[in-house]
Amino acid sequence: MKHYIAYLFVFFLALVLSQAYCQVDRGGVPRSFQLTQNEKGMLPLNEILPPDKQVLEREDTEDAGSEKLYRVGVEIPVLISDETAGKWDVVPGGRVWRMAIKCSGAQALGLSFDKLWLPDGTDLFIYTPDHQFIIGAIIPGVLTDVPKFATRPLPGDEVVVEYFQPFTASRYWPLNIRGISYQYRGYVPLSARSASATLGACEVNVNCSEGDDWQNQKKGVVKIYTKVNNKYFYCSGTLLNNTSGDFSALLLTASHCGHDFSGQYATAEDLAQWVFYFNYESPGCATAGSQEYTVVGATKLAISDDPADIGSDFFLLKLLTNIPASYYPYYCGWDASQGNSPSGVGIHHPNGEVKKISTYTTPVVSATWGSTPNTHWAVKWSATLNGHGVTEGGSSGSALFDNEKLVIATLTGGESSCSNTSGLDYYGKFSYSWLSCGTTASRQLKPWLDPANTGIVKLNGTYNEKAAVADFSANYLVIPVGGTVGFTDLSAGKPDKWHWYFEGGEPTESTQKDPGEIRFGRYGMKNVKLVVSNSYNSDSLIRENYIDVRAVISPNPAKNGVISILTDINNQGNIVIDVYDLFGKLARHFEYTASASAYHSIQLPEKGSTFIVRVIQGNQVQTHKVIVVH
């Protein structure tokens, strides 16, 4: 009989695995999603007064006339805390706090937290009410010791904040939301993005044929959602290599991306809330869609700007956290010599849109922007197979690459557009930024890009091929109580250390590459975490609600009303199986003792095509919808 049960067990798992795998959200699922509507109750809504759109429009019109940055949002100060607002609900293993925040008329909303600190075992999610867009899980390990933390904007004018705290938490720390990033223009939902969703029709996707030879360099180009005082803008930036080869998260953009042209400069707290988007691109030449891989926060290293002259208009930042190895970032090379370039490209995010590429086939010429001569390169773009790439608002700070695929400048501005493709654009020279903008390290690139003072002025780009990237798979995703799962390490980067964490598993941890068969002895959705490391770095991957431990019913739909149920293969408790019709009337009742088989075959009522099967074992209750095909 045991062999027969084992055969059915494998057969059932093979059936449900194909159904469950595509439903697993590997970024994590907020725990409230598991509650019924009655358990959730009414979600408290905190409505925030939106800004005056007419005032914003007048200010934006004035800014456009004076060639200021293209503002896309403003910050609305708030004071929202889990101590004074929202509601707590009990969930398996702990409790969750939730609050909906609405600010009418926004294209997208982001949140700013004051002194965000998460105790061990807690996590934080922000998502849209329809559950289509989710940020999280934000966990203790991804936070830094800065006074501010921000999230990228999510589409629409309402978001939900959800904070989980386990019963085992050793202490409590309040959530304090202090600002709403209200984006009123320039945001296009993922579903509506195309090759030119908000741009001139001449722009060229980086994954068109024009980008075929630039697939490495594009991975070093990022979109930046900047904050200066209470204003938000878009810029572009480029990740750079250095002569130490230490893969520091050094990012180059334009100095004018750090101020709002009204005397306000980005403070350290502002920079801690900048959002950097990696791999933000459409997968093809004309296809829509992109995923959002983000890092939050940076600190200033060096800047060219002073009140009198912007110089070569550079701004060198260091990101506050390491770039996840799973983003596969490329650390671009650079050329600090004086030579000009005969041809090359610009890779950028115009208007904050998906990554674009602009091509030049005539040599750049030395030019002036401001009062100091010869600080910039002037570029004229060329027509290509799929368009005539130019630059737009949001392209500021992006790199100009030469024919050797090295960064030679950063974009300040210019005259090009889809209606003026012959207009010149002006890029601050990398060679000028090297040493000529000032006499201190805070005004130069060299001290940061050549920290060992090697004298190198030309450096190739590279990937951090030694970085460890955590990844794994499981042979089963749905199992009955007492079932076992085998896990396979799929990590890249030649890790030499592994640490597995299995929620509800036996054992709960393993430090072996192959952890063996892990047994799960209780019903519920279980998390699995893997941390890998080598001598260069470490990386972790958490898959929330990855293993579903439950009664397995097959076949479903059922022919002739006969179903098989595999419950607890350990037979450790009495089992009750009730069958209800669509009207909630009890139609069948079955009871089995702990000594009985874990495998049960039952006959559903002859009349009816849809039934609810409830399985009760101890204090664990599960319900399953079963369709009958007569």
C-alpha positions in Angstrom: 0.0 0.0 0.0 2.9 2.4 0.8 4.3 2.0 -2.7 0.9 2.8 -4.2 0.6 5.9 -2.0 4.1 7.1 -3.1 3.2 6.6 -6.7 0.0 8.7 -6.3 2.0 11.3 -4.4 4.4 11.8 -7.3 1.6 11.7 -9.8 -0.4 14.4 -8.0 2.6 16.6 -7.6 3.4 16.4 -11.3 -0.1 17.6 -12.0 -0.2 20.5 -9.6 3.4 21.6 -10.3 2.6 22.7 -13.8 -0.3 24.7 -12.5 1.4 26.3 -9.5 4.8 27.3 -10.9 3.7 30.1 -13.0 1.7 31.5 -10.1 4.6 31.9 -7.8 5.6 35.6 -7.3 9.3 35.2 -6.6 9.5 38.9 -5.5 7.3 38.0 -2.5 3.6 38.2 -1.7 2.2 40.4 1.0 0.7 38.3 3.8 -2.7 40.0 3.7 -3.3 38.5 0.2 -3.9 35.2 2.0 -6.7 36.7 4.1 -10.4 36.3 3.1 -12.3 39.5 2.5 -14.0 39.1 5.9 -10.7 38.7 7.6 -9.3 41.8 5.9 -12.3 44.0 6.7 -12.3 47.6 5.6 -8.9 49.0 4.8 -8.4 52.5 6.4 -7.9 55.2 3.8 -5.7 58.2 4.4 -6.6 60.9 1.8 -3.9 63.5 1.2 -4.8 66.9 -0.3 -3.2 67.0 -3.8 -1.2 70.0 -5.0 -2.8 72.8 -7.0 -2.3 71.6 -10.6 -2.8 75.2 -12.0 0.0 76.5 -9.9 2.3 73.6 -11.0 1.4 74.3 -14.7 2.3 78.0 -14.3 5.6 77.1 -12.7 6.4 74.5 -15.3 5.6 77.0 -18.1 8.1 79.5 -16.6 10.7 76.8 -16.1 10.4 75.8 -19.8 11.0 79.3 -20.9 14.2 79.5 -18.9 15.5 76.1 -19.9 15.3 74.6 -16.4 15.0 70.9 -15.7 11.8 69.1 -16.6 10.0 68.7 -13.3 7.8 65.6 -13.1 6.7 65.6 -9.4 6.6 67.4 -6.1 6.8 66.2 -2.5 3.8 66.5 -0.2 4.9 66.5 3.5 2.8 64.1 5.6 2.9 62.6 9.1 1.6 59.0 9.0 2.6 56.4 11.5 1.4 52.9 12.4 1.0 54.2 15.9 -1.7 56.6 15.0 -3.3 55.3 11.7 -4.0 52.2 9.8 -5.1 48.8 11.2 -3.4 45.6 12.5 -4.6 42.1 11.5 -3.4 38.7 12.7 -1.9 36.4 10.1 -0.1 33.1 10.4 3.1 33.7 12.4 2.5 37.3 13.3 0.5 40.4 12.5 0.3 42.9 9.7 -0.3 46.7 9.7 -2.0 48.1 6.6 -3.0 51.6 5.4 -4.2 52.9 2.0 -2.9 56.3 1.0 -4.6 58.3 -1.7 -3.7 61.6 -3.3 -6.2 62.3 -6.2 -5.0 63.1 -9.7 -1.5 61.6 -9.4 0.0 59.6 -12.3 2.1 57.8 -9.7 2.9 57.9 -6.0 6.0 57.1 -4.0 6.7 57.2 -0.3 9.4 58.7 1.9 10.2 57.2 5.3 11.9 58.9 8.2 14.5 56.7 10.0 13.2 53.5 8.6 14.5 50.5 10.7 13.2 47.0 10.4 13.8 44.5 13.2 14.8 40.9 12.3 11.9 38.9 10.8 9.9 41.9 9.7 9.2 43.1 6.1 7.5 45.9 4.3 5.5 46.0 1.1 4.0 48.8 -0.9 1.5 47.9 -3.7 -1.4 49.2 -5.7 -4.9 48.4 -4.6 -5.4 46.0 -7.6 -2.2 44.1 -6.6 -0.7 44.6 -10.0 2.4 46.5 -8.9 4.3 45.5 -5.8 7.4 46.8 -4.1 8.9 44.3 -1.6 9.7 42.5 0.4 11.8 45.3 1.9 13.7 43.5 4.6 16.3 44.6 7.2 19.3 43.6 5.0 18.5 46.1 2.2 18.4 49.2 4.4 21.3 51.5 5.1 22.1 53.7 8.1 20.7 56.9 6.5 18.0 59.0 8.0 15.7 58.7 4.9 14.4 55.9 2.7 12.2 56.2 -0.4 10.4 53.9 -2.7 10.0 54.3 -6.5 6.6 55.6 -7.6 3.8 53.1 -8.4 1.1 54.0 -11.0 -2.1 55.6 -10.0 -3.2 57.9 -7.1 -3.5 55.3 -4.4 -1.0 52.8 -2.7 -1.2 50.4 0.2 1.5 50.1 2.8 1.8 46.7 4.6 4.2 45.9 7.4 4.6 42.4 8.9 5.9 41.7 12.4 6.3 38.2 13.6 5.1 37.2 17.0 8.7 36.3 17.8 10.0 39.9 17.2 12.2 41.0 20.0 11.3 44.7 19.7 8.9 47.1 18.0 10.0 50.0 15.8 7.4 52.5 14.4 6.9 53.2 10.8 7.0 56.9 10.0 6.0 58.1 6.6 7.0 61.7 6.1 6.6 62.5 2.5 4.5 61.6 -0.6 6.2 61.7 -4.0 3.4 63.0 -6.1 4.2 62.5 -9.8 1.8 64.5 -12.0 3.4 64.0 -15.4 6.0 61.9 -17.2 4.9 58.6 -15.8 3.7 55.9 -18.3 2.3 52.6 -16.9 4.2 49.5 -17.9 1.2 48.2 -19.9 1.2 51.3 -22.1 4.9 51.7 -22.7 6.0 51.4 -26.3 9.0 52.4 -28.4 7.9 56.1 -28.2 5.1 56.2 -25.6 5.8 59.8 -24.5 8.6 60.8 -26.9 9.3 62.1 -30.4 8.7 59.4 -33.0 12.4 59.6 -34.1 13.8 58.0 -30.9 15.5 54.5 -31.2 15.1 51.8 -28.6 18.5 50.5 -27.4 17.5 47.0 -28.4 17.1 47.9 -32.1 19.9 46.9 -34.5 21.6 50.2 -33.7 22.3 48.9 -30.2 23.6 45.5 -31.2 27.3 46.5 -30.6 26.5 48.3 -27.4 24.8 45.5 -25.3 27.5 45.7 -22.6 27.6 49.4 -22.3 23.8 49.7 -22.0 23.9 47.7 -18.8 25.9 50.5 -17.2 23.3 53.2 -18.1 20.6 54.0 -15.5 17.5 56.1 -15.2 17.5 58.4 -12.2 14.5 59.7 -10.3 16.1 62.7 -8.6 14.9 64.8 -5.7 15.9 68.4 -5.0 14.2 70.0 -2.1 10.5 69.3 -2.7 10.8 68.7 -6.5 11.4 65.6 -8.5 13.1 65.3 -11.9 14.4 62.7 -14.4 18.0 62.4 -15.4 20.3 59.6 -16.7 23.6 58.3 -15.4 26.4 55.8 -16.1 28.1 53.3 -13.9 32.0 53.6 -14.1 34.9 51.3 -13.7 38.0 52.4 -11.7 41.7 51.6 -11.7 41.4 49.6 -8.5 38.9 47.2 -10.1 37.0 47.1 -6.8 33.6 47.5 -8.5 32.6 50.4 -6.3 29.1 51.6 -7.2 30.4 54.9 -8.8 27.9 56.6 -11.0 28.4 59.7 -13.2 25.7 62.1 -14.1 25.4 65.9 -14.7 25.9 68.5 -11.9 22.8 70.3 -13.1 20.8 67.2 -12.1 21.7 68.0 -8.5 20.0 71.4 -8.4 16.7 73.0 -9.5 18.1 76.2 -11.1 16.5 78.2 -8.3 19.4 78.2 -5.9 18.4 74.9 -4.3 20.9 72.0 -4.3 20.2 68.4 -3.4 21.0 67.8 0.2 22.5 64.6 1.7 18.9 63.6 2.7 17.7 64.4 -0.9 20.4 62.2 -2.4 19.5 59.4 0.0 16.1 59.3 -1.7 17.2 59.3 -5.3 16.0 56.1 -7.2 18.3 54.4 -9.7 16.7 52.2 -12.3 18.8 49.4 -13.9 18.0 47.5 -17.1 15.0 49.8 -17.7 14.4 49.0 -21.4 12.1 47.4 -23.8 13.1 43.9 -24.7 12.9 44.5 -28.5 13.1 47.3 -31.1 9.4 48.2 -30.9 8.0 46.1 -28.1 6.5 47.5 -25.0 7.2 46.8 -21.4 10.1 46.8 -18.9 10.9 45.6 -15.4 12.0 47.9 -12.6 15.2 46.9 -10.9 16.1 49.7 -8.5 18.6 50.9 -5.9 17.8 53.7 -3.6 20.1 56.4 -2.3 23.5 57.9 -3.1 26.2 60.1 -1.6 28.1 62.9 -3.3 31.8 62.4 -4.1 32.6 65.2 -6.5 30.9 67.9 -8.6 32.0 70.5 -11.1 29.5 73.1 -10.2 30.0 76.4 -8.4 27.8 79.5 -8.4 29.7 81.2 -11.2 30.3 78.4 -13.7 29.2 74.8 -14.2 32.5 73.9 -15.8 32.1 70.5 -17.5 28.9 69.8 -15.7 29.8 66.5 -14.0 28.4 65.0 -10.8 30.1 61.8 -9.4 28.0 59.8 -6.9 28.5 56.6 -5.0 25.4 54.5 -4.4 24.6 53.8 -0.8 24.2 50.0 -1.3 26.0 47.5 -3.5 24.3 46.8 -6.8 22.7 43.4 -6.7 24.7 41.0 -8.7 21.5 39.7 -10.3 21.2 43.1 -12.1 24.3 42.1 -14.0 25.6 45.7 -14.0 28.4 46.7 -16.4 31.1 49.1 -15.2 31.8 51.3 -18.2 35.2 52.3 -19.4 36.3 55.8 -19.9 38.9 58.0 -21.7 40.3 61.1 -19.9 42.8 62.0 -22.7 42.3 65.0 -24.9 41.5 63.2 -28.1 38.1 63.7 -29.8 35.9 61.0 -31.2 35.1 60.3 -34.9 31.9 58.3 -34.1 29.9 56.7 -31.3 26.6 56.8 -29.5 24.7 58.3 -26.6 22.6 55.9 -24.4 20.0 57.6 -22.3 16.5 57.8 -20.8 14.7 60.7 -22.4 11.7 61.9 -20.3 12.4 59.0 -18.0 11.3 56.5 -20.7 12.9 53.1 -21.6 16.5 53.2 -22.7 17.2 54.8 -26.1 20.3 55.1 -28.3 21.4 58.0 -30.5 24.2 57.6 -33.1 26.8 60.1 -34.4 29.0 59.4 -37.4 30.8 62.7 -37.8 33.6 63.8 -35.4 32.7 65.7 -32.2 34.1 69.3 -32.0 35.3 71.2 -29.0 32.7 73.7 -27.8 31.9 76.0 -24.9 28.9 76.0 -22.5 29.0 78.9 -20.0 31.9 81.2 -19.4 34.9 78.8 -19.6 36.0 77.9 -23.1 36.3 74.3 -24.5 34.6 72.5 -21.6 32.3 70.5 -23.9 32.0 68.4 -27.0 29.4 69.4 -29.6 27.6 66.4 -31.2 25.4 66.2 -34.3 23.3 63.0 -34.5 22.9 60.9 -37.6 19.9 59.1 -39.1 20.0 55.3 -38.8 17.9 52.3 -39.9 15.2 52.7 -37.2 15.0 56.4 -36.7 17.1 59.5 -35.9 18.0 59.3 -32.2 18.3 62.7 -30.4 18.1 63.7 -26.7 15.2 65.1 -24.6 14.5 66.1 -21.0 15.7 63.2 -18.8 18.6 62.5 -21.0 20.7 65.0 -19.0 23.7 63.4 -17.4 23.9 60.5 -19.8 27.2 59.5 -21.2 28.6 60.0 -24.7 30.6 56.9 -25.9 33.4 57.1 -28.5 34.2 54.6 -31.2 36.2 52.5 -28.6 33.1 52.2 -26.5 34.5 54.5 -23.7 32.8 57.3 -21.9 34.2 60.7 -23.1 31.5 63.2 -21.8 28.2 63.8 -20.0 25.2 65.5 -21.4 24.4 69.1 -20.4 21.8 70.1 -23.0 21.4 71.3 -26.6 19.1 71.9 -29.5 18.4 68.5 -30.9 14.8 67.1 -31.1 12.7 65.1 -33.5 11.7 68.4 -35.1 15.3 69.6 -35.2 17.4 66.5 -35.8 20.3 68.6 -37.1 20.5 70.6 -33.8 23.7 70.2 -31.8 23.9 68.7 -28.3 26.6 69.6 -25.8 28.4 67.1 -23.5 30.8 68.1 -20.7 34.2 66.7 -21.5 35.4 63.8 -19.3 39.0 65.0 -19.9 38.1 68.4 -18.4 36.2 66.8 -15.5 39.4 64.8 -14.8 41.3 67.6 -13.1 40.3 71.0 -14.5 37.1 71.9 -12.6 38.9 72.6 -9.3 41.9 71.8 -7.2 40.3 69.6 -4.6 39.1 66.0 -4.8 35.5 67.2 -4.5 35.9 68.9 -7.9 37.8 66.2 -9.8 37.2 62.7 -11.2 40.7 61.5 -11.0 41.0 60.9 -7.2 37.9 58.6 -7.4 38.5 56.8 -10.7 42.3 56.4 -10.2 42.5 56.1 -6.4 45.9 54.5 -6.5 47.3 57.3 -8.7 48.5 55.0 -11.4 48.4 57.7 -14.1 46.1 55.7 -16.2 43.9 57.9 -18.4 42.1 55.3 -20.4 40.3 52.2 -18.9 38.1 49.6 -20.5 34.8 48.6 -19.0 34.0 45.2 -17.5 31.5 43.1 -15.7 32.2 41.9 -12.1 32.4 38.3 -13.3 33.5 37.1 -9.9 30.3 38.3 -8.2 28.2 35.6 -6.7 24.5 35.6 -7.7 22.0 33.5 -5.7 19.5 31.4 -7.5 17.8 28.1 -6.9 14.8 25.9 -7.9 12.7 23.2 -6.2 11.5 19.9 -7.7 8.0 20.3 -6.1 6.2 23.5 -5.2 3.0 21.9 -3.8 3.2 19.0 -1.3 1.0 17.5 1.4 1.9 17.7 5.0 5.0 15.6 5.7 6.1 15.7 2.1 9.7 16.5 1.1 11.2 18.8 -1.4 14.6 18.7 -3.1 16.3 22.0 -3.8 18.9 22.7 -6.6 21.5 25.5 -6.3 21.5 27.5 -9.6 23.8 30.3 -8.3 26.3 32.0 -10.6 29.7 33.5 -9.9 31.3 30.4 -8.4 30.2 30.7 -4.8 32.0 28.7 -2.2 29.6 29.1 0.7 25.9 28.4 1.0 23.4 29.1 3.7 19.8 27.8 3.2 16.8 28.8 5.4 13.6 26.7 5.2 10.6 28.2 7.0 8.8 25.3 8.6 11.3 22.8 7.2 13.1 19.9 8.8 15.9 20.8 9.0 15.3 24.6 9.1 18.8 25.5 7.8 21.6 24.0 5.8 25.1 25.2 4.8 25.6 22.6 2.1 25.4 23.3 -1.6 23.0 20.3 -1.9 20.8 20.5 1.2 19.1 17.2 0.6 15.4 16.5 1.0 13.7 19.0 3.2 10.5 17.8 5.0 7.6 20.2 5.7 5.4 19.1 8.6 2.7 21.8 8.7 0.2 23.3 6.4 0.8 26.7 4.9 2.8 28.8 2.5 6.5 28.5 3.3 9.4 30.9 2.5 12.8 29.7 1.3 16.0 31.8 1.4 19.5 31.2 0.0 22.6 33.2 0.8 25.7 32.5 -1.3 29.1 34.1 -1.1 32.7 33.9 -2.3 35.8 35.9 -1.5 34.5 38.9 -3.5 30.9 39.4 -2.5 27.7 37.8 -1.2 24.1 37.7 -2.5 20.8 36.5 -1.2 17.5 35.4 -2.7 14.2 35.1 -0.8 11.2 33.4 -2.4 8.1 34.2 -0.4 5.4 31.6 -0.1 7.4 29.4 -2.4 6.4 25.9 -1.0 2.7 25.3 -0.7 2.0 22.6 1.9 -1.6 21.5 1.6 -4.0 18.7 0.8 -3.5 17.6 -2.8 -6.7 16.8 -4.8 -6.7 15.0 -8.1 -8.0 15.0 -10.7 -9.6 18.4 -10.9 -11.8 18.7 -12.9 -13.0 15.2 -11.8 -14.5 12.7 -14.1 -17.6 10.9 -12.8 -17.3 12.7 -9.5 -14.4 10.6 -8.0 -11.5 12.4 -6.5 -8.4 11.3 -4.6 -7.1 13.4 -1.7 -3.6 13.1 -0.3 -3.6 14.9 3.1 -0.9 14.2 5.8 1.4 11.4 4.8 2.5 11.2 8.4 -1.0 10.2 9.6 -0.5 12.2 12.8 -4.0 13.5 13.3 -7.7 12.7 12.7 -8.9 14.1 9.4 -12.4 15.4 8.5 -13.4 15.9 4.9 -16.6 17.8 4.2 -18.2 18.5 0.8 -20.5 21.4 0.2 -22.6 22.4 -2.8 -22.6 25.9 -4.3 -25.4 26.9 -1.9 -23.2 26.1 1.1 -25.2 23.0 2.0 -23.3 20.0 3.4 -23.5 17.2 0.9 -20.9 14.7 2.1 -19.1 14.1 5.4 -16.1 11.8 6.0 -14.0 11.1 9.1 -10.7 9.3 9.2 -8.5 8.4 12.3 -4.8 9.0 12.5 -4.1 5.3 11.9 -5.9 5.4 8.5 -4.2 5.9 5.2 -3.1 9.4 4.1 -4.7 8.7 0.8 -8.5 9.0 0.5 -10.8 8.4 -2.4 -14.3 9.9 -2.2 -17.4 10.1 -4.4 -18.9 13.5 -4.9 -22.7 13.9 -5.2 -24.2 12.9 -8.5 -26.0 16.1 -9.0 -24.1 19.4 -9.4 -20.9 20.3 -11.2 -19.1 22.5 -8.6 -18.3 21.7 -5.0 -16.3 23.0 -2.1 -14.2 20.4 -0.4 -13.0 21.3 3.2 -10.2 19.4 4.8 -9.8 19.7 8.6 -6.8 18.3 10.5 -6.3 19.6 14.0 -6.5 23.4 13.9 -5.6 23.4 10.2 -8.5 24.1 7.7 -8.3 24.2 4.0 -10.9 24.6 1.3 -10.7 23.5 -2.4 -13.0 24.2 -5.3 -13.6 21.1 -7.4 -15.2 20.9 -10.8 -17.0 17.7 -11.9 -17.3 16.7 -15.5 -20.2 14.2 -16.0 
